[in-house]
Amino acid sequence: MPVELRRRRFTVDEYYAMADAGILTEDDRVELIEGEIVQMAAIGSRHAACVNRLTRLLVLQAGEAAVVQVQNPVRLSDLSEPQPDLILSRARADFYAAGHPRPDDTLLVIEVSHTTLDYDREIKIPLYALARVPEVWIVDIDGDGVELYREPAGPEYHVQERHVRGDVLRPALLPDIEIPVSAILD
């Protein structure tokens, strides 16, 4: 007789209770995706360098217009709190001390993909779209380009573009920011 396995999904509150109880620690590289605790990939040097370049570029250009968050959570729902590589969120006096940004706070999410491209496209993009995150970039390190997603509609984005060296990216909600693709990938 086949056995039906049932998975136990966790809420964001239960996820934080596990951290408070010491079950999860700051050293655990995990995120909560649709109620499942998912181990995140190790960060290689090319990935880290790309995040560092983007951080510098975005902090210099965003100024007071946005908070640049590096590898911090964004609470998409009661069951999902991924940790993208970068978030540009609305400027707030408390710098999000009262709680992690939610989709309404989020101006741009950036995922840097070296070994996680399929996961980012197939799992995270639909989650961001369903949560109505207005814009997501996936930096495809091995593919030498940046995928841009805008205008969420259900589990997908109406606008999906690929940008390569020579192109300049401008976040829709922060149009004064100009990021050359070559500056991200070099």
C-alpha positions as CSV (number, residue, x, y, z in Angstrom):
1,M,0.0,0.0,0.0
2,P,1.5,3.3,-1.0
3,V,2.2,5.8,1.8
4,E,1.2,9.4,1.2
5,L,3.8,11.7,2.6
6,R,2.6,15.0,4.0
7,R,4.9,17.9,4.3
8,R,4.7,20.3,7.2
9,R,4.8,23.9,5.9
10,F,6.0,26.6,8.2
11,T,4.8,30.2,8.5
12,V,7.2,33.1,8.7
13,D,6.4,33.5,12.4
14,E,7.2,29.8,13.1
15,Y,10.4,30.2,11.1
16,Y,11.5,33.1,13.4
17,A,10.4,31.1,16.5
18,M,12.9,28.4,15.3
19,A,15.6,31.0,15.2
20,D,14.6,32.3,18.6
21,A,14.8,28.8,20.0
22,G,18.3,28.3,18.5
23,I,17.1,25.6,16.0
24,L,18.2,28.0,13.2
25,T,21.2,30.2,13.7
26,E,22.6,33.2,11.8
27,D,25.2,30.8,10.3
28,D,22.4,28.8,8.6
29,R,22.1,29.9,5.0
30,V,18.4,29.3,4.6
31,E,15.3,31.0,3.4
32,L,11.6,30.3,3.7
33,I,10.0,29.5,0.3
34,E,6.3,28.5,0.3
35,G,6.5,27.2,3.8
36,E,9.7,25.1,3.2
37,I,13.0,25.9,4.7
38,V,15.4,25.9,1.7
39,Q,19.2,25.7,2.0
40,M,20.8,28.5,0.0
41,A,23.7,27.9,-2.3
42,A,27.2,28.8,-1.2
43,I,28.4,32.2,-2.3
44,G,31.4,31.9,-4.6
45,S,33.9,34.7,-5.3
46,R,32.4,35.7,-8.7
47,H,29.0,36.0,-7.1
48,A,30.3,38.0,-4.1
49,A,32.2,40.3,-6.4
50,C,29.1,41.0,-8.5
51,V,27.0,41.7,-5.4
52,N,29.8,44.1,-4.2
53,R,29.9,45.9,-7.5
54,L,26.1,46.3,-7.5
55,T,26.1,47.5,-3.9
56,R,28.5,50.2,-4.7
57,L,26.8,51.3,-7.8
58,L,23.3,51.3,-6.2
59,V,24.4,53.1,-3.0
60,L,26.1,55.8,-4.9
61,Q,23.2,56.4,-7.3
62,A,20.2,55.8,-5.0
63,G,21.4,58.3,-2.3
64,E,18.5,59.2,-0.1
65,A,15.9,57.9,-2.6
66,A,16.0,54.2,-1.5
67,V,17.5,51.9,1.1
68,V,19.9,49.4,-0.5
69,Q,19.7,46.1,1.4
70,V,22.2,43.4,0.8
71,Q,21.2,39.7,1.3
72,N,18.4,40.7,3.6
73,P,14.9,39.1,3.7
74,V,11.8,40.5,2.0
75,R,8.5,39.2,3.4
76,L,6.4,38.2,0.5
77,S,3.6,36.4,2.4
78,D,3.0,34.4,5.6
79,L,4.8,31.4,3.9
80,S,7.6,33.0,2.0
81,E,10.6,35.2,3.0
82,P,13.4,34.9,0.5
83,Q,16.7,36.6,0.9
84,P,17.6,38.1,-2.5
85,D,21.1,39.4,-3.1
86,L,19.9,43.0,-3.2
87,I,16.7,45.0,-2.5
88,L,16.1,48.6,-3.2
89,S,13.3,49.5,-0.9
90,R,11.4,52.7,-0.2
91,A,13.4,55.1,2.1
92,R,12.2,54.9,5.7
93,A,13.5,56.7,8.7
94,D,13.9,53.5,10.7
95,F,15.7,51.7,7.9
96,Y,13.3,48.8,8.4
97,A,14.0,48.2,12.1
98,A,10.3,47.6,12.7
99,G,10.2,44.8,10.1
100,H,11.6,43.5,6.9
101,P,10.3,45.1,3.7
102,R,7.2,43.8,2.1
103,P,6.3,43.9,-1.6
104,D,4.7,47.4,-1.2
105,D,8.1,48.7,0.2
106,T,10.1,47.1,-2.6
107,L,11.3,49.1,-5.6
108,L,13.6,46.5,-7.1
109,V,14.9,43.0,-6.2
110,I,18.1,41.7,-7.7
111,E,19.1,38.0,-7.7
112,V,22.7,37.2,-8.7
113,S,22.8,33.7,-10.3
114,H,25.9,31.7,-10.8
115,T,24.6,28.2,-9.9
116,T,21.0,29.0,-9.2
117,L,19.6,30.4,-12.5
118,D,16.9,27.7,-13.0
119,Y,15.8,28.0,-9.3
120,D,15.6,31.8,-9.6
121,R,13.6,31.7,-12.8
122,E,11.3,28.8,-11.9
123,I,10.7,29.3,-8.2
124,K,11.6,32.9,-7.2
125,I,10.3,34.8,-10.2
126,P,6.8,33.4,-9.9
127,L,6.9,34.1,-6.1
128,Y,7.9,37.7,-6.7
129,A,5.3,38.1,-9.4
130,L,2.5,36.7,-7.2
131,A,3.5,39.1,-4.4
132,R,3.5,42.0,-6.9
133,V,7.1,42.9,-6.6
134,P,7.3,45.6,-9.3
135,E,10.7,44.8,-10.8
136,V,13.2,42.0,-10.5
137,W,16.6,41.6,-12.2
138,I,18.5,38.3,-12.5
139,V,22.2,38.7,-13.1
140,D,23.2,35.7,-15.1
141,I,26.9,35.5,-14.4
142,D,27.6,32.5,-16.7
143,G,25.3,33.8,-19.5
144,D,27.0,37.3,-19.3
145,G,23.7,39.2,-19.1
146,V,20.9,40.5,-17.0
147,E,17.3,39.4,-17.2
148,L,14.7,42.1,-16.4
149,Y,11.2,41.4,-15.2
150,R,8.5,44.1,-14.8
151,E,4.7,44.4,-14.6
152,P,3.7,41.4,-12.4
153,A,0.5,39.6,-13.5
154,G,-0.3,36.4,-11.6
155,P,2.8,34.1,-11.4
156,E,4.6,35.9,-14.2
157,Y,5.7,39.3,-15.5
158,H,4.3,40.9,-18.6
159,V,7.7,42.5,-19.4
160,Q,10.6,40.1,-19.7
161,E,13.8,41.4,-21.3
162,R,17.4,40.2,-21.6
163,H,20.2,42.9,-21.4
164,V,23.8,42.5,-22.4
165,R,27.0,44.5,-22.3
166,G,26.5,47.9,-23.9
167,D,22.9,48.2,-22.4
168,V,22.0,50.4,-19.5
169,L,19.5,49.4,-17.0
170,R,17.1,52.0,-15.3
171,P,14.8,50.8,-12.5
172,A,11.2,51.8,-13.4
173,L,10.5,53.3,-10.0
174,L,14.0,54.9,-9.7
175,P,14.6,56.3,-13.3
176,D,17.5,58.5,-12.2
177,I,19.6,55.4,-11.6
178,E,21.5,54.2,-14.6
179,I,23.5,50.9,-14.3
180,P,25.5,49.8,-17.3
181,V,25.3,46.0,-17.7
182,S,29.1,45.9,-18.2
183,A,29.6,47.5,-14.8
184,I,27.6,44.7,-13.2
185,L,29.4,41.9,-15.0
186,D,33.0,43.1,-15.1
